[in-house]
């Protein structure tokens, strides 16, 4: 592992992996409570959510932050 990525909990994790992890753990309803974006509330799907998150930095950052906190609390990091 390179020195620059040694302490990065997102290193090697794709956005699709992160979203799958969160949807599996929380479900769409609870996920939309933690990250208040419409693509999690109205007819949610992995594909449409990934498209939105790749274009919207603030939403992606919120999802990544939730993943880090959730994975640490569950002992997955």
N, C-alpha and C positions, 0 to 999 in steps of 0.2 A: 504494500500500500504506500502510496506516495506521502511525503511529509505534509503536503498542503491539505490532504484529505483525511489525515489521521483522526481528527476529532469531529468530522462532519457526519452526523447521523443519517444524512440523506444520501451519502455517497453510495452509488450502485443501486439506488432505488429509483425506479421509473415513476412517473406521475400515475401511470395506469396501476402499478403495484400499490402505491399509496392509496389511491381511490378505492381499489378493490378491498384493501385491508380495512379502511374506514367503513365502507358500506357493509362488509361482512360483520364488523363489530357493532356498529350503531344502527344500521338500517337507514333508509332514505329519510324517514320522518325525523329521527333524532339527529341525523347528520345536518339536516336543514335547520335545526334549532341551534346547533353549534356554529355553523357557517351559513349565514342568512343570504343565500343566493337563490334566485328563481329556478335555476336548472336542477336544484335538489328538491324543489317543492312541486313544480308543475311537470308532470309526465317525465320523471327522471330516468336517465339511462347513462350508462358508463360512457358511451360514445359521445352523446351531446355534452355531458359534463366535461369530458376531456377537451373537447373542442373549445368550450368556453374558458376553461382554466388555462389552456395554453395561450390564449389571447389576453387574459386579464390577470395582470401580475398581482394585484392586491388580493384577489380571491385565491390564487394559487398559494400565496404566502400564508393565508389563513388556514388553508387545507394542510399545508406542510407543517405548520406550527401545531395544529391539532394532532396530526400523525405522530410527531415527535413526543408530545405530551402523553398521548395514549399508549404508544409503544413503550415508553419508559415506565409508565405506571403498571403496565402488564408484564414488564420484564422482557420484552422482545428486543430491546436495544441494549 
